[in-house]
């Protein structure tokens, strides 16, 4: 019977790790004033009829904290890349110098910083909901085992273990959120 409980605990921890990984990925998409290639992660270019990620049609580099440059692998893609960045509506105005696309990342206003902090809080809250759902699923599975004849003491200790996991992962989410908010609000 303890093998089943170990399996439930392992799968719960795996699910919670997945939630944390998803949150970290979402936090990368929230820009914090500094230029980063990840800012263009959601931009797709029409490349011979198929939507292709920007990173697959150009070399993306960040020469300084306020500039992103894109060197297309094919010169005829310059206009398509510019158009894709404008269509993506991420607040950037690309410029084309004939060789590459240059994007100046504007400094964030105080209002925009607050909006980004709210967005980060919302993502963290979604992650907490995911953690709690994992806890609920685990506790439901443990209750099923208890009905099938597993000792009440073993089930109670397993539920406590699940709660400890939940507390640890919620604390980790709060730490990630605090770090992201500090990064966003730093001028």
N, C-alpha and C positions, 0 to 999 in steps of 0.2 A: 504494500500500500504506500509506503514512503517513496517508492520510485515514482508513483503517479504524482505525488505532491511535489517532489523534486522537479518533475517535468513541468508542472504548472508554474512553479516559481521561476524556472529557467525561461519558459516562454514569456512569462510576464516581464521579466527583466529585459529580454530581447525586444519585446514590444516597446518598453519604456525607452530603451536605447535608441530605437528607431524614431521615436517621437523627438528625442533630444537632437538627433542628427537632422531631422526635418526642420526643427526650429533654427539650428545653426545655419542651415541652407537658406531659410527665409530671411534671417538676419543679414546675410551677405547681400541680398537684393535691396536692403534698405541702405541708401547711401548716407554717408556721414560726413559730407563735405570734401573728403579727399577723393581724387580720381582713382578709379579701380576698373580693371577689365570686367569684373563681375557685374558692373552696372549695365553692361550691354548683353548680359547673358540671355535675356528674353527677347532679343531682337533677331528676327528672321528675314533673310533676303530672298527675293525671287531669283533663283539661280537656274536658268534653263527650264523654267516651268515648275520647279519644286521649291518649297520653303526650306531654306538651309540656314543653320545658325551662322551668325556673323563670324564666329571664330573659325569656321571652315572655309570661308571665302577670302579672309584677310588676316594679316598679322596685326594683333592688337597690342599696343604698347603704351606705357604711361611714362613719358619723359620727365614730368614734374607733377606736383600735387594737384595742379589745376587743369591739366591737359591730357587728353587721350588721343592717340594717333592710330589710324587704321591704314595699313598698307595692303591694298588688294592684290591678290595673286594674279588677277587679270585686270589690265587698265580699263577695259570697257565696263567694269563693275562699279566704278566710282559713283555714277549717278544713281544706280540701283541701291548702293549702300546708303547714300545720303537720304534717298527717299524712304528707305526702310527705317532709318533712325527717326525721321520726322513722323512717320506713320505710327511708330511705337509709342509716341507721346510720353516720353520720359523726361521732358523738359530741357532737351539739348538742342542746340542749333549748329548742325555740322557745317564746316567750311571745306571746300575742295580746292587744293592748290595745283591740280593737274597730275600730281603723283600720288597723293594720299588724302584721306579725309582727316581733318583736324577738328576736335571737339574741345571747346573751352568749357570747363565745368564751373558754373557760376557759384559764388559763395552762397551758403544757405542763409536765409533771413531767419530772424528769431521765430516768426510765425511758422515758417516751414520746418524749423527744428522741432517745434512743439508737435506739429502734425506727424512728423516722422517718429517722435517719441511715443505718440498715441498709437501709431501703427505697430511699433515694436511691442507695446503693452498688449495690443490685441493679439498679435502672433503668440506672445508668451501665454496669454490666457487660453488660446486655442490648444497650445501644447499641454497646459495643465489639465484641460478637459480630456485630452487624449490619455494622459497618465491616469486620471481618475477612471476613465472607461476601462483601461487595462486592469486596474484594481478591481473594478466591479466584475469583470469577466473572470478574473482569478478567484474571487470570493464565491461566485456562482459555481464554478467548477469544484471548489473545496466543499461547498454545501452538498453538491451531488455525491461526492465521495463519502461524506458523513452519512447521507441517507443510505448509501450502499453498504455501510457497516464499518467504515473507518472510525477509529476511536475518537471521541470528542476532544480529548486532550491534544492529540496530534493535529486535528483540524484547527483548534484554537491557536496553537503555536504557529501553524502555517498562515492563518489569517493575520496574526501579529507580524510575521515576517513580511507578508505582502504590504501591510501598513507601513512598516519600516522602510521598505523599498520605495513606496509612494512618497513618504516624507523626504527621503534622500533625493529623489528625482525632482520633486517640487522645489526643494532648496536649490538644486542645481539650476533649474529654470530661472529662479529669482536672481541667482548670481549672474547668469548670462544676460538677463534683462538689465540688471544694474550696470554691467559693463557696457552694454550697447547704448543705454541712455547716456552714460557719461561720455561715450565716444560721439554721440549725436550732439549733445549740448556743448561740447568743447568748441570754442570759437577758434 
